[in-house]
Amino acid sequence: MVGRIRGLPRAWRERSKIERVELQSVAVWHGMPWLLYLSWGSLPLGLGLRPGASAQALGWALIVTGALQCLQVNHGLRRGLDHYLGRAPLPARDIAVSRALMVLALVLAFVLEATDSVEDGMIGPVTAFLVIPHCDALAFAYPLRQFGVRLLFVEAFAVGGFAAAGVRDGRLLGVALLVAFGAAVALFSTRGGAWTLAVMWEADRAREVEARLAVAEERLRFGRDLHDVMGRNLAVIALKSELAVQLARRERPEAVDQMVEVQRIAQQCQREIREVVRGYREAELGAELTGAQGVLEAAGIVCRVTGPAADLPLPVRSALAWVVREGTTNVLRHGDARHCAITLELTTESADTQGYAELTIENDGAPESGPAPGGSGLAGLRERLTAVDGTLEHTTAGRRFRLTARIPLPAADTGQADTGQAEAGRTDTARGGATRQDAARQDTARPDTVRAGEAGREVGVS
């Protein structure tokens, strides 16, 4: 028992936000009938009973019946809510039991009124309470129109019973108004919250469908790009290979030229595939920072982003962008954060120290146990940072989690050289087809053995 109580905070943190809202709403719905039972049912009835054995017996029988009504509405609450949310069929048995208990309670109230066992005016609040548990069950089970029709039957039964007990004129109107008031309390306290939950679950499902569509769209884009790159090149390779086979069978020297052309097209295809995959894998730091702030704020987390992102070399920006992406995912998936701060600091190079870029992601609401030991996100980040001589650290202090990535910055001349090499690489990519074609033409003048050896080394490197 003690272990279960200690495990409640962890179970609460492991639930999603919408599951917490539903659990909180269910707890309120469980407690509401008992609060009304004490304030409108048992207390007024206990204070208003007249002395006498019959009056006391009838009064306490009604008090016990009211408690049974509360127990029954608590027992069938989850099934009624699941039916309203479309998870379960109509709980007809629970509705029948709550109806029988309400009828029994109202009959006892009629007898109390007929025998003058309650002081004047004290039976009114009790009557308003007696219809609430059954109206709770009806509110979850039926649409508003059917709820109204069944409420008319309850009104007719209550007014007719008190009329038979001797209540006349304005008091009958008061009974009708009290029954309507109790039904309205039950309707708004249950149906309103259930409608809010239904909207939240629908929005959650819509977000899930949107995420799946985004993944499917990205897969289609990637497949389309690969098809565009590979389809034409493979078709040309197949045709030229077939032509080379025919020429070789006829011992024509043009077969060598055709195979050299096949080699060139295959190498060009490799470069184009690398470009497609590189565009698919690379992440831009500025876009990731903006996207992280938008996603976190949309999830109700106050996010503050500070620091420059444009004055960094391309490898550093790409590595830090992956840190932002993985860190944002951890904030959303683990814990219950309310605030998150993403800070990027640049330290310039001096005579004694090397410059570096430091990215820090700090959030509250983290689980006390820290990151899951079996996760691979942080391990993957360390591998990416190791490629640029960077380091990754994470600390947990109470409910605050801090992720720090530090990457040394290259010297000024080195950075310019890297930039020049990158520009040259992009220029070479733009001219790739023509450059490789010229190289292939020059290659045809070499001996066949040299060309074969170099082709084997190039394919092996690729």
N, C-alpha and C positions, 0 to 999 in steps of 0.2 A: 504494500500500500504506500509506504514511504517512498519507494522507488518510483512508483507511478506519479506521485506528486512532484518529485524532483524532476521527472522527465517532462512535465507539462510545459515549462518555458522553452525547452528545446523543440518540442512538438509544435508549439506556437510559431517559433521562428522558421521552422521548416515549411510551413504552409505559405501559399501564395497570398497576395494581398486580397484578392477577391474571396478566397477561402476563409481568410480571417474575418472579412466583413460578414460572410454568411454565418460563420460560427457565432459572432457577436450578435447578429440579429436573432438567431435561434435561442441564444441565452436570454435575450430580452423577452422574446415571446414565451419562453418557459416561465419567466418570473412575473409577467404582467397579470395573468389570471389570479395568482396568489396575492398580489398586491391589492387587486380589486376585491378579492375574497375577504381579505382582512378589513379593508376600509368600507366597502359597501355591503358585504354579506354578514360575516359572523359578528363583527363588532356592533353594528346597529341592531341586529336581531337579538344578540345577547343582552344588550342594554334595554331593549324594548319589550322583552317577555314579561308577562304578568305572572304573579305567583300562582302556583297550582300545579299539581302533578301532570295533568293532561297538557297544559300549556308548555311546561318545561320539556315534556317528552316530545311533543310535536316540534318545538323549537330546536332541540338538539338533533332530532332526526333531520331537519332541514339543514342544519349546520354541517352534519356529516355528509349529506347528499351533495352540498356545495363543494366540500373537499374532494369528494369522488369525481365531481365534474372537472375540477382542476387537474386531478391525476389523469383523467381520461384525455383531456386536451393536450397534456404534456406527452402522454403515451403515443398519441396519433399525430403529433405535430410534424415530425420528420417525414412521415408518409404523405401527409397533406402538402407539405412544401415541395417534396419531390414530384408529386402529381402536378402542382402548379407550374413547376419548371420543366415539365415534360420528361421526367425521369422514371415515373412509376404510374401504374393505373390508378383509377379512382378508388380511394379507401372507403368503400361503401360500408364495411362493418364498423369502422370507427365513427362514421356519421350516424349510423343507426344507434350505436351505444350512447353517443352524446345526446341524441334526440330523446332516447328513453330516460336518461338521467334528468334532462331538462323538464320533461313532462312530469316526472315524479316530484321534482323540486317545486314546480309550479302548483301541483295538486296539494302538496303540503302547505304552500303559501295560501292557497284558497281556503283550506281547512282552518288555518290559523286566523285568517280574516273572518271567516264565518263564525267561529267560536269566540271571537273577540279576545284572542290570547295574546295579542300584540297591541301596544299602545298606538294611538292614532298617529299616522304619518311615518311610522318606523318601517312599515312593510314596503314603502316605495323604493328606497335604495336597494333593498334586497331583491325586489322584482327586476330592477335594471341589471343587477349582477347575474341573476339566474339565466338570462338569455345569452350572455356574452360567451361562455365556453362553446355552446352549440354554434353561435354565429362565427366564432373563430374557425371551426371546422368547415362551415359553409363557405366562408370567404376564400379559403384555399382550394375548395373543391369545385366551385361552380362559377361561371361568368356572372357579371353584375346583374343581368336581367333575370337569370334563374335564382340568384341570391335574393332579389327583390320579391319574386313570387313566393319563395319559401318564407321570407320574412312576413308576408301578409298572412300566411297560415299561423305563424307564431303569434302575431298581433291578435288575430281573431280568437285563438285559443286562450290567450291571456285575458283579453277584455271579456270574453264570454264567461270564463271561470270566475273572475272577480265580480261580474254582474250576478252570477248565480250565488255568490257568497254574500250578496247584499250591498255591494258598492254601487252607488248611483251618481248620476249627473256629472259634475265637474271632476270628481275623483276618477271616474272611468276614463275621461279624457287625459287625466294625469297619468293613469296606468299606460295608456297607449303611447303617450309621449315618452315615458320612461323606458318602455320596451324599444321604441325607435332610437332613443338616445344610446341605450346599451348596444344595440346592433350597429349604430354608427361608430361607436368607440371600437368595437371589434373589427369592423370593416377597415377603418383607417389605420388602426394600429398593426394589422396583419397584412392586408392587401397592398397598402402603400409600400411597405418594406419589401414584400415579395416581388412587386413590380420593379422596384429599383434593382433587386438582385437579378431578375430576369434580363433587364437591360444591360447590366454589367457583364453577365455571362455571355450575352449575345455579342457585346463589344469585344470580349476576350476571344471568342471564337472567330470573330471577324479579323482580329489582329493575327491570329494563328493562320487563318486562310491567306491573309495578305503576305505573311512571311513565306508560306509555302509557294505562293504564286511568284514571289520575288526570286526564290531559289530556282523554281522551274524556268522562269524567264532568263535567269543568268545561265542555266544549263543550255537552254536553247541558243542563246547568244554565242556561248563558247562552241557549241556544236556547229552552229552556222559558220563561224569564223574558220574552224578547222576544215569544214567541208569546202569553203571557198579556197582555202590555201592548198589543201591536199587534192581536191578533185581534178583540177586542170593539170597540175604537175604530174600526178600519177598517170593520167591518161596519156600525156606526152611521153612519159618514161616508157609506158607499155608499148606505144607505137614505135618509138625509136629503138627499143630493145628488139622488137620483132623485125624491124628493118635491118638491124645489125646482124641478127641471126641469119637472115636470108643472104645478106652480103657475105657473111663469113662462110656460108655453105658454098657460095660461088667463088670463094677465095678472092674477093674484091677488097682492095686496100681501104675503101671508104668505110668499112665496118669499124675500123679503129676510130675514125672521126665521129661516127654515130655513138659509140660507147663513151667517148670523151664528152660529147654533148649530154648523154644520160647522166654522167657523173656531175656535170655542172648543174643540171636541173635538180638533181638530188640534193646537192649542197645548198642551192638556193632555197629549196623546200625546207631544209633543216633550219636555215636562218629565219625564214618566215614563221615557222612553228615556234621557234624561240621567242620571236617578237610577240606572238599571240599569247604565249604562256606568261611572258614577262609582264605584259599589260594586264593579264588576269591576276597575277600575284602581287604586283607592286602596290604599295599604299602610299598616299600623299599625306604628309603630316598636317598641313593646313586643313585639308578636307576632313581628316579624321578628328581633329580638335573641334571643328564646327559641328560635325555629325554627332560626336560624343555629347557635346553640350545640349544639342537639340533632343537627343534620345533620352538623356537623363532628366531633363526638365519635363519632357512629355510623360515620364514615369513618376513625376511628383518629387524629384530630387533636385534640390537647389545646387546648381553647378556653377563654379567660378573658374574661368580659364585665364591665365596670365602668362606673358612671356612671348618673345618673338619666335616665329617659325620659318621665316623666309630666308634668313641669312645663314643657313646651314648647308653643308655639302649634301649632294643627293643621297649617298649611302646612309648618312646619319639621319636624314629626314625619313627615309624609308624604314629604317630600324625603329626609330622612335614612334613612327605612325603605327607599327604593329604593337608596340607597347601600349599606346593609347587604345587601340582596338581591343586587345585582350583585357586590359585593366577595366575598361568600361563594361565589358561582358561580365567580369567578376563582380563589379558593383551591382549590376542588375540581377544576376543569378544567385548570389550568395549574400546572406544577411538582409537587413532592412534599413538601408541607408536613407538619411534625410538630407545630408549635405555632402558634397564632394568638391574637392579643390584639385585642379590640374595646373601645375606650375612648371614652366620651362625656364631654366636659368642658364646663361652662357657665361663662362669664365674665360677671359682672354689670356693669351699666352704671355708669360713674362720670362725673365732670365732664369728664375728658379723653378717655376712650375709650368706645366703644359696646360693649354686650354682644353676645356671639356664642356660638353652639353649635358645637363642634368634635368631629367623629367621626373616629376613627383606626382603621384596620384594618391590622394588621401581622402578617406571617407569614414563616416561613422556607421554604427549599426552592423559592424562585422561580427560574425560568429566568434565566440570566445576560443574555439578550438583552432582558429586560423584556417588557412587554405586546406582543402581536402588533400590527404597524402597521395591519393591515387591519380590526381589530375595531371594532365600533360600540358596545360597552357603555359605555365611558368617555365617548365623545362624547354618548351619550344622557343619561348622568348630568349632564354639564356643562349640557346644555340644561334639564334639570329644575331644577338648582341656580340657573341664571341667572334663572329665573322668580321666585325668592325672593331675588335678589341674592347668591347664594352662589358659592363658588369650590371647585374640585376640583384637587388636586395629587397626583402619585404619584412616588415615588422608588424606585430600586433600588440597594442597596448590597451588593455581593457576591451572596449568595443570599437576602437579605431584601428583601421588597417592602412598601412603606408607602403606603397610600391615605388621604388626608386631605381631608375635606369640612368647610368652614367656612361658616356661615350667620349673618348678623347678626340679633340679636334686636330686635324692635320695642320702643319705649318702653312703660312701664307703662300709661299712658293709652291709647296706641295699641293695645296688646294687649287692654285691656278693651273698647275700641271694636270691635276686630275680633271679639272674643268675642261681644259683643252683636249685631253684625251677623250672625254665624254663627247665633246662636240665633234671631234674627228670620227669617233665611233658612229655617231648619228649620221654624219655626212656619208660615211662609208656604207651605212645601211641604206641610205637613200639612193646611193649609186651602185648598190650591191650587185644588181644583175649585170650592168655593163662592165664593172671591174672584173667580176669573176669570168665573164665571157672573154675579155681580153686575155686574162691569165690562161684560160683554157686554150685559146688560139696559140699563145706562145708555147704552151705545154706540148702541143702536137709536134713541135720540132725536136723534142727530146727523144732519147731512146725509150723504147717501150718498158724496159726493166726499171729505169729511173722513175718514169711516170707511175708505174704500178706501185713501187715502194712508197712514193710520196702520197699517193691516193690512199694507201692503207694506213699511213700515219695520220692523215687528216681525218679519215673516218673514225679512227680510234680515238682521237682527241675529242671529236664532236660527240 
